[in-house]
Amino acid sequence: MAKLKLINTDTGEVKAEMMPGDRIVRKKSIDYLASTVEVNKDEPFVKVYTRTMFKVAQTLTGTENQFVNYLMQYIQYNSYVLANDNGKVLRRCNMISETGLSETSIDRLLAGLVDKQILAKTRTGGDLQFYANPYLFGKGKRVNSTIEKMFSNTRWAKMYWT
């Protein structure tokens, strides 16, 4: 790989070399970073698409809205599967113990969110897995193409086509 060199055009002297992984930062970016502060630096965050989420909030019951807020912390980058930080799928028993809701309530909430196309449910190797709809919220800028296809015909995806 050829190295990029910064050369003084008056003297021909090599002033610097760009190495693999180096990047050029524009003054505008440096100024922006200097004039801002990072809040909750170590706290994970979820992006939410406001146009669709406002409609979602109108569609869900109060308990469903609260449950969606609880589930958001488990959305994984790119795959959008609901899982713990260690990669293990979020299980119903964890939902029950963490929320204090009954098994029946959890099952009813999950079924309602699947019916309303907020979540998708699959069974992989005996494990029940839930996926967040990437047209509503998620982590990262990109999503696995299989997950995108899973939700591409939902009413929430169609909001962006009109």
Contacts in CASP RR format, 6 or more apart in sequence:
PFRMAT RR
TARGET T0000
AUTHOR 0000-0000-0000
METHOD contacts of the structure
MODEL  1
MAKLKLINTDTGEVKAEMMPGDRIVRKKSIDYLASTVEVNKDEPFVKVYT
RTMFKVAQTLTGTENQFVNYLMQYIQYNSYVLANDNGKVLRRCNMISETG
LSETSIDRLLAGLVDKQILAKTRTGGDLQFYANPYLFGKGKRVNSTIEKM
FSNTRWAKMYWT
1 20 0 8 1.000
3 17 0 8 1.000
3 18 0 8 1.000
3 19 0 8 1.000
4 17 0 8 1.000
4 18 0 8 1.000
5 14 0 8 1.000
5 16 0 8 1.000
5 17 0 8 1.000
5 18 0 8 1.000
6 14 0 8 1.000
6 15 0 8 1.000
6 16 0 8 1.000
6 17 0 8 1.000
6 18 0 8 1.000
7 13 0 8 1.000
7 14 0 8 1.000
7 15 0 8 1.000
8 15 0 8 1.000
18 24 0 8 1.000
44 73 0 8 1.000
44 139 0 8 1.000
45 139 0 8 1.000
46 72 0 8 1.000
46 73 0 8 1.000
46 75 0 8 1.000
46 137 0 8 1.000
46 138 0 8 1.000
46 139 0 8 1.000
47 137 0 8 1.000
47 138 0 8 1.000
47 139 0 8 1.000
47 140 0 8 1.000
48 136 0 8 1.000
48 137 0 8 1.000
48 138 0 8 1.000
49 135 0 8 1.000
49 136 0 8 1.000
49 137 0 8 1.000
51 159 0 8 1.000
52 135 0 8 1.000
52 136 0 8 1.000
52 156 0 8 1.000
52 159 0 8 1.000
53 136 0 8 1.000
53 137 0 8 1.000
55 156 0 8 1.000
55 159 0 8 1.000
56 68 0 8 1.000
56 116 0 8 1.000
56 118 0 8 1.000
56 136 0 8 1.000
56 156 0 8 1.000
57 65 0 8 1.000
59 116 0 8 1.000
60 68 0 8 1.000
60 113 0 8 1.000
60 116 0 8 1.000
60 118 0 8 1.000
63 105 0 8 1.000
63 109 0 8 1.000
64 109 0 8 1.000
64 112 0 8 1.000
64 113 0 8 1.000
64 116 0 8 1.000
67 99 0 8 1.000
67 109 0 8 1.000
67 113 0 8 1.000
68 113 0 8 1.000
68 118 0 8 1.000
70 95 0 8 1.000
70 98 0 8 1.000
70 99 0 8 1.000
71 82 0 8 1.000
71 90 0 8 1.000
71 119 0 8 1.000
71 130 0 8 1.000
71 132 0 8 1.000
72 132 0 8 1.000
72 137 0 8 1.000
72 138 0 8 1.000
74 82 0 8 1.000
74 83 0 8 1.000
74 84 0 8 1.000
74 90 0 8 1.000
75 81 0 8 1.000
75 82 0 8 1.000
75 132 0 8 1.000
75 137 0 8 1.000
75 138 0 8 1.000
75 139 0 8 1.000
76 82 0 8 1.000
76 83 0 8 1.000
76 87 0 8 1.000
76 139 0 8 1.000
77 139 0 8 1.000
77 140 0 8 1.000
78 139 0 8 1.000
78 140 0 8 1.000
78 142 0 8 1.000
78 143 0 8 1.000
78 144 0 8 1.000
79 131 0 8 1.000
79 144 0 8 1.000
79 147 0 8 1.000
80 131 0 8 1.000
80 132 0 8 1.000
80 133 0 8 1.000
80 134 0 8 1.000
80 138 0 8 1.000
80 139 0 8 1.000
80 143 0 8 1.000
80 144 0 8 1.000
80 147 0 8 1.000
81 89 0 8 1.000
81 129 0 8 1.000
81 130 0 8 1.000
81 131 0 8 1.000
82 89 0 8 1.000
82 90 0 8 1.000
82 119 0 8 1.000
82 129 0 8 1.000
82 130 0 8 1.000
82 131 0 8 1.000
82 132 0 8 1.000
83 89 0 8 1.000
83 90 0 8 1.000
84 90 0 8 1.000
84 94 0 8 1.000
89 127 0 8 1.000
89 128 0 8 1.000
89 129 0 8 1.000
90 130 0 8 1.000
91 127 0 8 1.000
91 128 0 8 1.000
92 103 0 8 1.000
92 106 0 8 1.000
92 107 0 8 1.000
92 110 0 8 1.000
92 128 0 8 1.000
95 101 0 8 1.000
95 106 0 8 1.000
96 102 0 8 1.000
96 103 0 8 1.000
96 106 0 8 1.000
99 106 0 8 1.000
101 109 0 8 1.000
110 119 0 8 1.000
110 121 0 8 1.000
110 130 0 8 1.000
112 118 0 8 1.000
113 119 0 8 1.000
114 120 0 8 1.000
114 121 0 8 1.000
114 130 0 8 1.000
117 133 0 8 1.000
117 151 0 8 1.000
117 154 0 8 1.000
117 155 0 8 1.000
117 156 0 8 1.000
118 132 0 8 1.000
118 133 0 8 1.000
118 136 0 8 1.000
119 130 0 8 1.000
119 131 0 8 1.000
119 132 0 8 1.000
119 133 0 8 1.000
120 130 0 8 1.000
120 131 0 8 1.000
120 133 0 8 1.000
120 150 0 8 1.000
120 151 0 8 1.000
121 128 0 8 1.000
121 129 0 8 1.000
121 130 0 8 1.000
121 131 0 8 1.000
122 128 0 8 1.000
122 129 0 8 1.000
122 131 0 8 1.000
123 129 0 8 1.000
131 147 0 8 1.000
131 150 0 8 1.000
131 151 0 8 1.000
132 138 0 8 1.000
133 151 0 8 1.000
133 154 0 8 1.000
133 156 0 8 1.000
133 157 0 8 1.000
134 143 0 8 1.000
134 147 0 8 1.000
134 148 0 8 1.000
134 151 0 8 1.000
135 151 0 8 1.000
135 154 0 8 1.000
135 156 0 8 1.000
135 157 0 8 1.000
135 159 0 8 1.000
135 160 0 8 1.000
136 156 0 8 1.000
151 157 0 8 1.000
END
